[in-house]
């Protein structure tokens, strides 16, 4: 059975692509946010099973949003989907307690993290 997923990315095209791929795999898109602040608000109101979030977004970035979501719900299942290849970003993200970090060039890897969430 699919999971309820919140997608947060400042690119509307990327949100649509990720939504289409996830829905094709049987997942339900609970909501879509264009920045970290919206992601935090939607997480609290929608209670998704998984959050897929970009790191770099206008306004509140993904790292800050993840910190707020994890402070609100330490059991939150957050997966970063980002173009940032720098090891520092990956390490910082994983140190927060997120479930995974996937490069946007390899989006199919996200399914492994969703299945384990």
N, C-alpha and C positions, 0 to 999 in steps of 0.2 A: 504494500500500500504506500502511496506517495506521502510526502510530508508537506506541511504548510510552510511556505518560505517567504521571507521578506527580502526584497532586493533593494540595495542602496548604491546608487551610482549617479554621478552628475551628468552622465551622457544618456540622453533618452534613447538613443540608438542601442547602446550597450544594454540598458535595462530591457529593451524589447527583445534583443537577441538572447539574452540569458533566460528571460521569461519563456520564449518560444522553445528553447532547448529543454528547459526543466519541465514544462507542460507536456512536451512530447514524451518525456520519460515517466509521466504519470503523477508529477508533483503539482500542487496547487499553489498559485501565487497569492499569498495573503495580502500583500501590499507592495508598494513601490515608492521609494524615497529618492529625492534628488540631492540630498545632503545629509550630513550626520545628525543634525538637529531633528529633521523629519524622521530619520530612522529611529532615534530614541523615542520620540513621541509615538510612532506607529508600533514599535515593539511593545510599549506599555499598554497600548489599547488593543492590539491584535493578538498578542501572545503567540507569535509564530514558533514553530519547532526549530527552524534554522534561519539564520540571517546570512546573506551573501552580500559583502560590502567591499566597495572600492576604498582605497586608503586616501587618495587625493581627491578632495571634493571642495567646492566653494563653501565658505562659511565654516561649519564644524567639519573637520576631517574625520576619516574613518577610525583612526587610532583613538581620538578623543571620544567619539561616539561609542566605540567598543568598550572603553573604560567605563562610561556612564551606564551602558546596558549591563555590563558585568557587575557593576556596583549595585544596580537595581535587582539583578537576577544572576547570581554567581553560576547558575547552571545553564546560562544561555549558550547556545550552540552557534558560534560565529565563525564564518569562513571568509577570509579576505581573497578577493579576486582582483588582482592589480597588475599593471604594466611595470611596476617597479621591480627591478631585478637585483638591486643592491641587497647583499646579505644582511646588512644592518636593519633594513625595513622588515625583512622576514623574521630575524631574531627578535626585534622589538615587538612585532605582532604576536609571535608565539609566546614570548615572555608574559604577555598580558593574560594568557590562558585561553586564547582562541583555539578552535579545533583544527584550523588549517590555513595555508597560504598557497594560492594557486596563481600562476601567471596567466594573464588573459590570452596569451598565445597557446595555452594548453588547457582550455576550459573543460575538456572531458575528464580531467583529473578531479574535478570538483565532485563528481559522482561518488568517488571513493570516500570522501569526507562526509557527504550527505548520508551515505549508507551507514557510516559508523557514528552518526549523531543521534 
